[in-house]
Amino acid sequence: MSDYEAAKTQSENFRSLALEGLHYFQTYDWFRLMTVISLGYLGWMVYLMVHVLQEYTSLPRKFFQNDQSVYLQTNTKKIYFSGCLLMGLLVCVILLVEHSPPLYHAYFAMTIFLWVRIFREYRFLRALWRYMLGKELRHFAKLLASFIVSVFVLEILVKSFMDRKIYTWIFLIIGVIASVYLLYSMPWGWDYQFLYG
């Protein structure tokens, strides 16, 4: 036999507990968690960008062609490892004193790890900044346009998870644009002269 009244009571208790937890999150931990998580995602994006620029471009050799020892110092690794460890321990102690859940420790640890890795490459980032300042304005315009297109494509991908009709419209628009582009870019007159010569 099923006890519907007990199930209803437990569901109401679960709902009230979930609402209390949501209220607690929005009241007390919202700003701290959102800041740490946002910094973690931003750090991950910056770290990936720095990694791609260092490993898959010729920029490091161009920036540090005369002095590879400045770029590859090993003494700084110990300093940054110690700093990362010290900062991680400090944050863990603070979180333990506040009786924070273990997941908070993971959020903070990953964010600290990523930003320490980014700051470890400050010489590369400084050289990249100088390199970009030496470029003309049109290079910044191209970079900004690429950034805007990338964000637009990412937003479409995210929106497409909820609404699959977006893919239909995108393929339709791309098909029309490609057809028009081919119509005006192909040398049609040359083909007719070649065929009927």
N, CA and C atoms as a LAMMPS dump frame, in Angstrom:
ITEM: TIMESTEP
0
ITEM: NUMBER OF ATOMS
591
ITEM: BOX BOUNDS ff ff ff
-5.0000000000000000e+02 5.0000000000000000e+02
-5.0000000000000000e+02 5.0000000000000000e+02
-5.0000000000000000e+02 5.0000000000000000e+02
ITEM: ATOMS id mol type element x y z
1 1 1 N 0.851 -1.184 0
2 1 2 C 0 0 0
3 1 3 C 0.894 1.243 0
4 2 1 N 0.488 2.226 -0.757
5 2 2 C 1.246 3.478 -0.861
6 2 3 C 0.696 4.492 0.121
7 3 1 N 1.587 5.198 0.747
8 3 2 C 1.192 6.225 1.708
9 3 3 C 1.375 7.585 1.042
10 4 1 N 0.316 8.041 0.378
11 4 2 C 0.397 9.276 -0.394
12 4 3 C 0.542 10.501 0.497
13 5 1 N -0.053 10.472 1.647
14 5 2 C 0.038 11.621 2.555
15 5 3 C 1.474 11.823 3.041
16 6 1 N 2.159 10.717 3.363
17 6 2 C 3.559 10.826 3.802
18 6 3 C 4.44 11.318 2.662
19 7 1 N 4.184 10.823 1.427
20 7 2 C 4.956 11.285 0.273
21 7 3 C 4.713 12.768 0.019
22 8 1 N 3.47 13.209 0.178
23 8 2 C 3.143 14.625 -0.017
24 8 3 C 3.827 15.483 1.032
25 9 1 N 3.832 15.024 2.275
26 9 2 C 4.491 15.766 3.357
27 9 3 C 6.001 15.854 3.125
28 10 1 N 6.606 14.735 2.713
29 10 2 C 8.043 14.758 2.452
30 10 3 C 8.384 15.659 1.266
31 11 1 N 7.544 15.661 0.247
32 11 2 C 7.774 16.539 -0.911
33 11 3 C 7.694 18.006 -0.509
34 12 1 N 6.717 18.331 0.357
35 12 2 C 6.612 19.714 0.82
36 12 3 C 7.813 20.1 1.671
37 13 1 N 8.286 19.18 2.51
38 13 2 C 9.483 19.456 3.308
39 13 3 C 10.711 19.641 2.415
40 14 1 N 10.823 18.798 1.397
41 14 2 C 11.955 18.913 0.471
42 14 3 C 11.907 20.246 -0.269
43 15 1 N 10.699 20.66 -0.682
44 15 2 C 10.546 21.935 -1.38
45 15 3 C 10.942 23.095 -0.483
46 16 1 N 10.498 23.061 0.76
47 16 2 C 10.844 24.163 1.67
48 16 3 C 12.342 24.185 1.958
49 17 1 N 12.972 22.999 2.086
50 17 2 C 14.42 22.958 2.289
51 17 3 C 15.167 23.491 1.075
52 18 1 N 14.688 23.151 -0.135
53 18 2 C 15.334 23.647 -1.351
54 18 3 C 15.209 25.166 -1.441
55 19 1 N 14.048 25.696 -1.085
56 19 2 C 13.867 27.149 -1.104
57 19 3 C 14.749 27.833 -0.063
58 20 1 N 14.89 27.224 1.106
59 20 2 C 15.78 27.783 2.129
60 20 3 C 17.232 27.763 1.653
61 21 1 N 17.628 26.667 1.005
62 21 2 C 18.988 26.591 0.474
63 21 3 C 19.232 27.624 -0.607
64 22 1 N 18.261 27.82 -1.487
65 22 2 C 18.384 28.829 -2.533
66 22 3 C 18.474 30.225 -1.927
67 23 1 N 17.645 30.482 -0.93
68 23 2 C 17.697 31.783 -0.259
69 23 3 C 19.047 31.992 0.425
70 24 1 N 19.569 30.939 1.06
71 24 2 C 20.875 31.043 1.711
72 24 3 C 21.967 31.329 0.689
73 25 1 N 21.92 30.609 -0.435
74 25 2 C 22.929 30.806 -1.48
75 25 3 C 22.882 32.229 -2.009
76 26 1 N 21.661 32.728 -2.281
77 26 2 C 21.544 34.073 -2.848
78 26 3 C 21.87 35.147 -1.827
79 27 1 N 21.681 34.853 -0.559
80 27 2 C 21.924 35.872 0.464
81 27 3 C 23.371 35.906 0.914
82 28 1 N 23.956 34.75 1.186
83 28 2 C 25.262 34.729 1.842
84 28 3 C 26.42 34.398 0.9
85 29 1 N 26.274 33.37 0.081
86 29 2 C 27.409 32.89 -0.707
87 29 3 C 27.382 33.331 -2.162
88 30 1 N 26.348 34.021 -2.575
89 30 2 C 26.183 34.327 -3.981
90 30 3 C 27.356 35.118 -4.533
91 31 1 N 27.688 36.223 -3.916
92 31 2 C 28.736 37.09 -4.471
93 31 3 C 30.088 36.38 -4.479
94 32 1 N 30.415 35.725 -3.394
95 32 2 C 31.712 35.059 -3.314
96 32 3 C 31.818 33.918 -4.325
97 33 1 N 30.785 33.065 -4.394
98 33 2 C 30.842 31.941 -5.326
99 33 3 C 30.829 32.401 -6.777
100 34 1 N 29.988 33.343 -7.1
101 34 2 C 29.937 33.824 -8.478
102 34 3 C 31.255 34.491 -8.881
103 35 1 N 31.864 35.212 -7.957
104 35 2 C 33.15 35.838 -8.253
105 35 3 C 34.215 34.785 -8.505
106 36 1 N 34.295 33.8 -7.635
107 36 2 C 35.324 32.764 -7.782
108 36 3 C 35.09 31.936 -9.036
109 37 1 N 33.854 31.555 -9.296
110 37 2 C 33.56 30.746 -10.481
111 37 3 C 33.806 31.543 -11.753
112 38 1 N 33.389 32.817 -11.768
113 38 2 C 33.638 33.657 -12.951
114 38 3 C 35.126 33.861 -13.176
115 39 1 N 35.877 34.101 -12.098
116 39 2 C 37.329 34.23 -12.237
117 39 3 C 37.956 32.922 -12.713
118 40 1 N 37.4 31.804 -12.285
119 40 2 C 37.899 30.51 -12.744
120 40 3 C 37.686 30.312 -14.234
121 41 1 N 36.48 30.614 -14.733
122 41 2 C 36.22 30.493 -16.169
123 41 3 C 37.069 31.471 -16.971
124 42 1 N 37.157 32.705 -16.5
125 42 2 C 37.986 33.698 -17.185
126 42 3 C 39.453 33.266 -17.185
127 43 1 N 39.923 32.742 -16.058
128 43 2 C 41.29 32.251 -15.978
129 43 3 C 41.536 31.096 -16.929
130 44 1 N 40.558 30.211 -17.052
131 44 2 C 40.708 29.085 -17.967
132 44 3 C 40.822 29.581 -19.413
133 45 1 N 40.011 30.578 -19.785
134 45 2 C 40.077 31.114 -21.143
135 45 3 C 41.42 31.795 -21.4
136 46 1 N 41.877 32.6 -20.448
137 46 2 C 43.154 33.295 -20.615
138 46 3 C 44.297 32.286 -20.656
139 47 1 N 44.244 31.292 -19.791
140 47 2 C 45.308 30.285 -19.759
141 47 3 C 45.379 29.523 -21.084
142 48 1 N 44.229 29.148 -21.634
143 48 2 C 44.226 28.467 -22.922
144 48 3 C 44.771 29.363 -24.029
145 49 1 N 44.396 30.642 -23.997
146 49 2 C 44.895 31.577 -25.004
147 49 3 C 46.415 31.702 -24.915
148 50 1 N 46.934 31.857 -23.699
149 50 2 C 48.388 31.966 -23.518
150 50 3 C 49.076 30.68 -23.97
151 51 1 N 48.501 29.537 -23.633
152 51 2 C 49.092 28.256 -24.035
153 51 3 C 49.142 28.123 -25.557
154 52 1 N 48.043 28.464 -26.227
155 52 2 C 48.013 28.37 -27.691
156 52 3 C 49.019 29.335 -28.311
157 53 1 N 49.096 30.558 -27.795
158 53 2 C 50.046 31.528 -28.343
159 53 3 C 51.491 31.098 -28.122
160 54 1 N 51.757 30.432 -27.013
161 54 2 C 53.134 30.012 -26.733
162 54 3 C 53.521 28.758 -27.493
163 55 1 N 52.624 27.805 -27.596
164 55 2 C 52.979 26.502 -28.156
165 55 3 C 52.755 26.389 -29.656
166 56 1 N 51.82 27.136 -30.202
167 56 2 C 51.444 26.937 -31.602
168 56 3 C 51.686 28.166 -32.477
169 57 1 N 52.415 29.152 -31.97
170 57 2 C 52.801 30.298 -32.782
171 57 3 C 54.298 30.52 -32.62
172 58 1 N 54.82 31.429 -33.418
173 58 2 C 56.25 31.749 -33.33
174 58 3 C 56.499 32.954 -32.432
175 59 1 N 55.489 33.394 -31.702
176 59 2 C 55.641 34.593 -30.871
177 59 3 C 56.716 34.45 -29.792
178 60 1 N 56.802 33.339 -29.047
179 60 2 C 57.861 33.268 -28.021
180 60 3 C 59.265 33.404 -28.606
181 61 1 N 59.5 32.767 -29.753
182 61 2 C 60.826 32.899 -30.367
183 61 3 C 61.063 34.31 -30.858
184 62 1 N 60.012 34.958 -31.344
185 62 2 C 60.149 36.332 -31.823
186 62 3 C 60.409 37.291 -30.665
187 63 1 N 59.716 37.09 -29.558
188 63 2 C 59.875 37.997 -28.415
189 63 3 C 61.199 37.793 -27.701
190 64 1 N 61.619 36.544 -27.569
191 64 2 C 62.777 36.223 -26.734
192 64 3 C 63.902 35.583 -27.537
193 65 1 N 64.067 35.995 -28.782
194 65 2 C 65.076 35.35 -29.622
195 65 3 C 66.492 35.624 -29.137
196 66 1 N 66.735 36.764 -28.499
197 66 2 C 68.092 37.079 -28.032
198 66 3 C 68.367 36.537 -26.64
199 67 1 N 67.328 36.297 -25.87
200 67 2 C 67.545 35.91 -24.473
201 67 3 C 66.564 34.813 -24.071
202 68 1 N 66.841 33.585 -24.452
203 68 2 C 65.977 32.469 -24.078
204 68 3 C 66.034 32.184 -22.586
205 69 1 N 67.129 32.548 -21.922
206 69 2 C 67.241 32.256 -20.489
207 69 3 C 66.251 33.079 -19.683
208 70 1 N 65.923 34.28 -20.156
209 70 2 C 64.933 35.099 -19.448
210 70 3 C 63.57 34.432 -19.534
211 71 1 N 63.289 33.856 -20.673
212 71 2 C 61.978 33.235 -20.875
213 71 3 C 61.859 31.902 -20.152
214 72 1 N 62.941 31.199 -19.998
215 72 2 C 62.886 29.848 -19.428
216 72 3 C 63.602 29.758 -18.086
217 73 1 N 63.397 30.695 -17.216
218 73 2 C 64.041 30.63 -15.913
219 73 3 C 63.367 29.577 -15.046
220 74 1 N 64.169 28.814 -14.331
221 74 2 C 63.595 27.779 -13.471
222 74 3 C 63.449 28.248 -12.03
223 75 1 N 64.163 29.323 -11.645
224 75 2 C 64.045 29.819 -10.269
225 75 3 C 62.634 30.316 -9.982
226 76 1 N 62.01 30.915 -10.987
227 76 2 C 60.672 31.456 -10.756
228 76 3 C 59.65 30.354 -10.524
229 77 1 N 59.898 29.149 -11.023
230 77 2 C 58.952 28.047 -10.82
231 77 3 C 58.796 27.726 -9.336
232 78 1 N 59.908 27.739 -8.61
233 78 2 C 59.842 27.459 -7.171
234 78 3 C 59.074 28.558 -6.44
235 79 1 N 59.313 29.789 -6.846
236 79 2 C 58.641 30.911 -6.194
237 79 3 C 57.131 30.834 -6.428
238 80 1 N 56.731 30.582 -7.67
239 80 2 C 55.308 30.526 -7.971
240 80 3 C 54.648 29.307 -7.348
241 81 1 N 55.353 28.194 -7.292
242 81 2 C 54.799 27.015 -6.634
243 81 3 C 54.588 27.288 -5.152
244 82 1 N 55.573 27.926 -4.509
245 82 2 C 55.429 28.272 -3.087
246 82 3 C 54.29 29.243 -2.867
247 83 1 N 54.18 30.242 -3.744
248 83 2 C 53.088 31.21 -3.626
249 83 3 C 51.738 30.565 -3.807
250 84 1 N 51.639 29.648 -4.782
251 84 2 C 50.382 28.944 -5.023
252 84 3 C 50.005 28.078 -3.817
253 85 1 N 50.999 27.392 -3.285
254 85 2 C 50.755 26.531 -2.128
255 85 3 C 50.334 27.352 -0.911
256 86 1 N 51.034 28.448 -0.672
257 86 2 C 50.709 29.306 0.468
258 86 3 C 49.311 29.91 0.332
259 87 1 N 48.996 30.402 -0.865
260 87 2 C 47.673 30.995 -1.08
261 87 3 C 46.581 29.946 -0.957
262 88 1 N 46.827 28.75 -1.488
263 88 2 C 45.851 27.673 -1.362
264 88 3 C 45.612 27.277 0.077
265 89 1 N 46.682 27.164 0.861
266 89 2 C 46.531 26.829 2.281
267 89 3 C 45.779 27.92 3.034
268 90 1 N 46.079 29.172 2.725
269 90 2 C 45.399 30.287 3.381
270 90 3 C 43.903 30.264 3.092
271 91 1 N 43.563 30.063 1.829
272 91 2 C 42.148 30.02 1.467
273 91 3 C 41.471 28.807 2.097
274 92 1 N 42.156 27.659 2.124
275 92 2 C 41.571 26.463 2.75
276 92 3 C 41.315 26.671 4.237
277 93 1 N 42.246 27.335 4.934
278 93 2 C 42.051 27.604 6.359
279 93 3 C 40.838 28.518 6.55
280 94 1 N 40.737 29.551 5.715
281 94 2 C 39.584 30.466 5.833
282 94 3 C 38.284 29.712 5.578
283 95 1 N 38.274 28.872 4.544
284 95 2 C 37.06 28.116 4.243
285 95 3 C 36.732 27.098 5.333
286 96 1 N 37.759 26.504 5.945
287 96 2 C 37.506 25.572 7.046
288 96 3 C 36.938 26.286 8.263
289 97 1 N 37.453 27.471 8.555
290 97 2 C 36.936 28.246 9.689
291 97 3 C 35.467 28.611 9.458
292 98 1 N 35.119 28.901 8.196
293 98 2 C 33.736 29.27 7.873
294 98 3 C 32.828 28.063 7.673
295 99 1 N 33.368 26.845 7.825
296 99 2 C 32.612 25.603 7.639
297 99 3 C 31.987 25.524 6.243
298 100 1 N 32.775 25.892 5.229
299 100 2 C 32.301 25.838 3.849
300 100 3 C 32.344 24.404 3.337
301 101 1 N 31.469 24.074 2.391
302 101 2 C 31.468 22.715 1.827
303 101 3 C 32.765 22.428 1.062
304 102 1 N 33.106 21.162 0.892
305 102 2 C 34.349 20.81 0.181
306 102 3 C 34.4 21.309 -1.26
307 103 1 N 33.233 21.457 -1.892
308 103 2 C 33.209 21.933 -3.268
309 103 3 C 33.749 23.362 -3.368
310 104 1 N 33.549 24.178 -2.348
311 104 2 C 34.093 25.542 -2.334
312 104 3 C 35.617 25.501 -2.4
313 105 1 N 36.212 24.544 -1.695
314 105 2 C 37.666 24.405 -1.715
315 105 3 C 38.145 24.113 -3.137
316 106 1 N 37.408 23.272 -3.844
317 106 2 C 37.788 22.941 -5.226
318 106 3 C 37.68 24.163 -6.13
319 107 1 N 36.604 24.944 -5.969
320 107 2 C 36.449 26.158 -6.782
321 107 3 C 37.613 27.111 -6.547
322 108 1 N 37.917 27.367 -5.286
323 108 2 C 38.996 28.296 -4.965
324 108 3 C 40.347 27.761 -5.424
325 109 1 N 40.592 26.473 -5.22
326 109 2 C 41.887 25.891 -5.588
327 109 3 C 42.108 25.968 -7.096
328 110 1 N 41.089 25.663 -7.869
329 110 2 C 41.253 25.697 -9.326
330 110 3 C 41.464 27.124 -9.814
331 111 1 N 40.738 28.069 -9.256
332 111 2 C 40.903 29.47 -9.664
333 111 3 C 42.296 29.972 -9.316
334 112 1 N 42.763 29.675 -8.118
335 112 2 C 44.107 30.107 -7.712
336 112 3 C 45.159 29.455 -8.597
337 113 1 N 45.016 28.171 -8.872
338 113 2 C 45.983 27.462 -9.712
339 113 3 C 46.068 28.092 -11.097
340 114 1 N 44.914 28.369 -11.71
341 114 2 C 44.924 28.927 -13.063
342 114 3 C 45.561 30.313 -13.096
343 115 1 N 45.206 31.17 -12.138
344 115 2 C 45.741 32.532 -12.174
345 115 3 C 47.215 32.573 -11.812
346 116 1 N 47.674 31.663 -10.982
347 116 2 C 49.116 31.589 -10.723
348 116 3 C 49.846 31.165 -11.989
349 117 1 N 49.274 30.217 -12.732
350 117 2 C 49.885 29.81 -14.001
351 117 3 C 49.913 30.96 -15.01
352 118 1 N 48.874 31.77 -14.996
353 118 2 C 48.846 32.919 -15.911
354 118 3 C 49.89 33.951 -15.502
355 119 1 N 49.934 34.284 -14.217
356 119 2 C 50.897 35.3 -13.76
357 119 3 C 52.332 34.818 -13.891
358 120 1 N 52.527 33.514 -13.961
359 120 2 C 53.867 32.997 -14.164
360 120 3 C 54.405 33.38 -15.541
361 121 1 N 53.519 33.631 -16.464
362 121 2 C 53.903 34 -17.834
363 121 3 C 53.871 35.511 -18.038
364 122 1 N 54.167 36.28 -16.993
365 122 2 C 54.044 37.73 -17.111
366 122 3 C 55.025 38.308 -18.124
367 123 1 N 56.199 37.695 -18.3
368 123 2 C 57.151 38.201 -19.293
369 123 3 C 56.583 38.064 -20.704
370 124 1 N 55.987 36.918 -20.968
371 124 2 C 55.371 36.698 -22.275
372 124 3 C 54.21 37.663 -22.487
373 125 1 N 53.377 37.83 -21.469
374 125 2 C 52.227 38.723 -21.6
375 125 3 C 52.669 40.176 -21.779
376 126 1 N 53.723 40.574 -21.078
377 126 2 C 54.245 41.933 -21.234
378 126 3 C 54.806 42.139 -22.646
379 127 1 N 55.534 41.15 -23.155
380 127 2 C 56.072 41.243 -24.519
381 127 3 C 54.94 41.248 -25.545
382 128 1 N 53.894 40.449 -25.308
383 128 2 C 52.738 40.433 -26.206
384 128 3 C 52.038 41.785 -26.201
385 129 1 N 51.916 42.389 -25.021
386 129 2 C 51.284 43.705 -24.923
387 129 3 C 52.085 44.743 -25.698
388 130 1 N 53.408 44.745 -25.564
389 130 2 C 54.25 45.678 -26.32
390 130 3 C 54.139 45.421 -27.822
391 131 1 N 54.087 44.16 -28.174
392 131 2 C 53.966 43.791 -29.591
393 131 3 C 52.645 44.315 -30.158
394 132 1 N 51.56 44.171 -29.405
395 132 2 C 50.251 44.631 -29.882
396 132 3 C 50.184 46.155 -29.946
397 133 1 N 50.855 46.834 -29.012
398 133 2 C 50.854 48.296 -29.057
399 133 3 C 51.614 48.831 -30.264
400 134 1 N 52.548 48.057 -30.776
401 134 2 C 53.305 48.469 -31.955
402 134 3 C 52.557 48.263 -33.266
403 135 1 N 51.432 47.599 -33.226
404 135 2 C 50.666 47.332 -34.44
405 135 3 C 49.786 48.517 -34.806
406 136 1 N 49.335 48.494 -36.052
407 136 2 C 48.443 49.552 -36.523
408 136 3 C 47.023 49.316 -36.009
409 137 1 N 46.202 50.331 -36.183
410 137 2 C 44.833 50.284 -35.68
411 137 3 C 44.008 49.206 -36.386
412 138 1 N 44.308 48.93 -37.654
413 138 2 C 43.509 47.936 -38.382
414 138 3 C 43.677 46.529 -37.799
415 139 1 N 44.831 46.244 -37.194
416 139 2 C 45.016 44.94 -36.551
417 139 3 C 44.094 44.804 -35.337
418 140 1 N 43.932 45.901 -34.583
419 140 2 C 43.006 45.868 -33.449
420 140 3 C 41.57 45.721 -33.924
421 141 1 N 41.26 46.357 -35.059
422 141 2 C 39.91 46.236 -35.607
423 141 3 C 39.629 44.791 -36.024
424 142 1 N 40.62 44.133 -36.655
425 142 2 C 40.452 42.724 -37.034
426 142 3 C 40.298 41.841 -35.8
427 143 1 N 41.11 42.109 -34.783
428 143 2 C 41.032 41.332 -33.548
429 143 3 C 39.673 41.513 -32.879
430 144 1 N 39.191 42.74 -32.832
431 144 2 C 37.884 43.02 -32.234
432 144 3 C 36.772 42.361 -33.038
433 145 1 N 36.87 42.409 -34.365
434 145 2 C 35.854 41.767 -35.213
435 145 3 C 35.859 40.259 -34.999
436 146 1 N 37.041 39.653 -34.914
437 146 2 C 37.117 38.206 -34.658
438 146 3 C 36.514 37.861 -33.31
439 147 1 N 36.78 38.7 -32.301
440 147 2 C 36.23 38.467 -30.973
441 147 3 C 34.704 38.546 -30.999
442 148 1 N 34.159 39.554 -31.676
443 148 2 C 32.706 39.727 -31.734
444 148 3 C 32.058 38.555 -32.469
445 149 1 N 32.657 38.131 -33.587
446 149 2 C 32.106 36.988 -34.323
447 149 3 C 32.17 35.725 -33.469
448 150 1 N 33.268 35.529 -32.741
449 150 2 C 33.398 34.344 -31.892
450 150 3 C 32.345 34.328 -30.794
451 151 1 N 32.137 35.467 -30.15
452 151 2 C 31.111 35.541 -29.097
453 151 3 C 29.729 35.298 -29.689
454 152 1 N 29.478 35.852 -30.874
455 152 2 C 28.188 35.655 -31.533
456 152 3 C 27.951 34.177 -31.846
457 153 1 N 28.976 33.497 -32.38
458 153 2 C 28.846 32.071 -32.699
459 153 3 C 28.635 31.258 -31.422
460 154 1 N 29.367 31.592 -30.354
461 154 2 C 29.172 30.879 -29.09
462 154 3 C 27.763 31.085 -28.537
463 155 1 N 27.25 32.287 -28.639
464 155 2 C 25.886 32.546 -28.161
465 155 3 C 24.863 31.756 -28.972
466 156 1 N 25.084 31.66 -30.271
467 156 2 C 24.175 30.863 -31.104
468 156 3 C 24.245 29.388 -30.701
469 157 1 N 25.463 28.883 -30.437
470 157 2 C 25.592 27.489 -30.011
471 157 3 C 24.863 27.243 -28.693
472 158 1 N 24.998 28.171 -27.755
473 158 2 C 24.321 28.009 -26.467
474 158 3 C 22.812 28.073 -26.651
475 159 1 N 22.353 29.016 -27.449
476 159 2 C 20.909 29.142 -27.693
477 159 3 C 20.36 27.914 -28.408
478 160 1 N 21.2 27.288 -29.255
479 160 2 C 20.728 26.131 -30.02
480 160 3 C 20.473 24.912 -29.138
481 161 1 N 21.016 24.892 -27.926
482 161 2 C 20.707 23.785 -27.026
483 161 3 C 19.235 23.793 -26.633
484 162 1 N 18.648 24.99 -26.553
485 162 2 C 17.254 25.097 -26.164
486 162 3 C 16.302 25.109 -27.36
487 163 1 N 16.785 25.597 -28.494
488 163 2 C 15.911 25.74 -29.66
489 163 3 C 16.64 25.209 -30.887
490 164 1 N 16.295 24.01 -31.326
491 164 2 C 16.999 23.355 -32.431
492 164 3 C 16.672 23.97 -33.794
493 165 1 N 15.604 24.778 -33.881
494 165 2 C 15.26 25.399 -35.157
495 165 3 C 16.317 26.393 -35.611
496 166 1 N 17.158 26.821 -34.692
497 166 2 C 18.212 27.769 -35.041
498 166 3 C 19.132 27.179 -36.105
499 167 1 N 19.439 25.883 -36.008
500 167 2 C 20.299 25.248 -37.012
501 167 3 C 19.667 25.301 -38.4
502 168 1 N 18.362 25.118 -38.475
503 168 2 C 17.679 25.19 -39.76
504 168 3 C 17.855 26.564 -40.381
505 169 1 N 17.638 27.602 -39.588
506 169 2 C 17.774 28.968 -40.106
507 169 3 C 19.224 29.272 -40.488
508 170 1 N 20.175 28.812 -39.692
509 170 2 C 21.592 29.064 -40.002
510 170 3 C 21.977 28.401 -41.313
511 171 1 N 21.593 27.122 -41.496
512 171 2 C 21.939 26.43 -42.741
513 171 3 C 21.235 27.055 -43.939
514 172 1 N 20.018 27.535 -43.746
515 172 2 C 19.301 28.199 -44.83
516 172 3 C 19.998 29.497 -45.228
517 173 1 N 20.376 30.291 -44.242
518 173 2 C 21.059 31.562 -44.517
519 173 3 C 22.418 31.313 -45.165
520 174 1 N 23.173 30.36 -44.647
521 174 2 C 24.489 30.053 -45.229
522 174 3 C 24.336 29.556 -46.659
523 175 1 N 23.318 28.738 -46.927
524 175 2 C 23.09 28.252 -48.291
525 175 3 C 22.79 29.369 -49.264
526 176 1 N 21.953 30.321 -48.861
527 176 2 C 21.628 31.457 -49.735
528 176 3 C 22.858 32.333 -49.951
529 177 1 N 23.59 32.634 -48.878
530 177 2 C 24.781 33.481 -49.004
531 177 3 C 25.828 32.811 -49.881
532 178 1 N 26.039 31.508 -49.705
533 178 2 C 27.026 30.797 -50.52
534 178 3 C 26.612 30.788 -51.988
535 179 1 N 25.329 30.597 -52.27
536 179 2 C 24.858 30.593 -53.655
537 179 3 C 25.047 31.955 -54.311
538 180 1 N 24.697 33.002 -53.604
539 180 2 C 24.868 34.353 -54.146
540 180 3 C 26.346 34.671 -54.347
541 181 1 N 27.162 34.276 -53.401
542 181 2 C 28.608 34.518 -53.522
543 181 3 C 29.186 33.799 -54.736
544 182 1 N 28.807 32.536 -54.914
545 182 2 C 29.293 31.788 -56.076
546 182 3 C 28.776 32.366 -57.379
547 183 1 N 27.543 32.852 -57.379
548 183 2 C 26.971 33.433 -58.593
549 183 3 C 27.76 34.65 -59.047
550 184 1 N 28.163 35.486 -58.104
551 184 2 C 28.871 36.71 -58.466
552 184 3 C 30.388 36.551 -58.522
553 185 1 N 30.925 35.484 -57.966
554 185 2 C 32.385 35.334 -57.971
555 185 3 C 32.897 34.445 -59.098
556 186 1 N 32.039 33.621 -59.693
557 186 2 C 32.478 32.744 -60.777
558 186 3 C 32.582 33.522 -62.083
559 187 1 N 33.614 33.288 -62.857
560 187 2 C 33.756 33.974 -64.157
561 187 3 C 32.903 33.275 -65.22
562 188 1 N 31.592 33.564 -65.207
563 188 2 C 30.66 32.859 -66.093
564 188 3 C 30.95 33.14 -67.566
565 189 1 N 31.355 34.369 -67.889
566 189 2 C 31.611 34.712 -69.284
567 189 3 C 32.73 33.879 -69.87
568 190 1 N 33.751 33.594 -69.08
569 190 2 C 34.886 32.79 -69.547
570 190 3 C 34.45 31.373 -69.882
571 191 1 N 33.537 30.814 -69.075
572 191 2 C 33.067 29.452 -69.315
573 191 3 C 32.301 29.351 -70.631
574 192 1 N 31.473 30.34 -70.916
575 192 2 C 30.713 30.295 -72.153
576 192 3 C 31.615 30.453 -73.354
577 193 1 N 32.612 31.297 -73.257
578 193 2 C 33.555 31.458 -74.362
579 193 3 C 34.335 30.159 -74.581
580 194 1 N 34.678 29.488 -73.506
581 194 2 C 35.443 28.246 -73.615
582 194 3 C 34.588 27.143 -74.251
583 195 1 N 33.296 27.089 -73.851
584 195 2 C 32.429 26.025 -74.373
585 195 3 C 32.03 26.252 -75.829
586 196 1 N 31.723 27.528 -76.138
587 196 2 C 31.171 27.776 -77.473
588 196 3 C 32.183 28.451 -78.392
589 197 1 N 33.394 28.682 -77.888
590 197 2 C 34.514 29.294 -78.516
591 197 3 C 34.495 29.587 -79.902
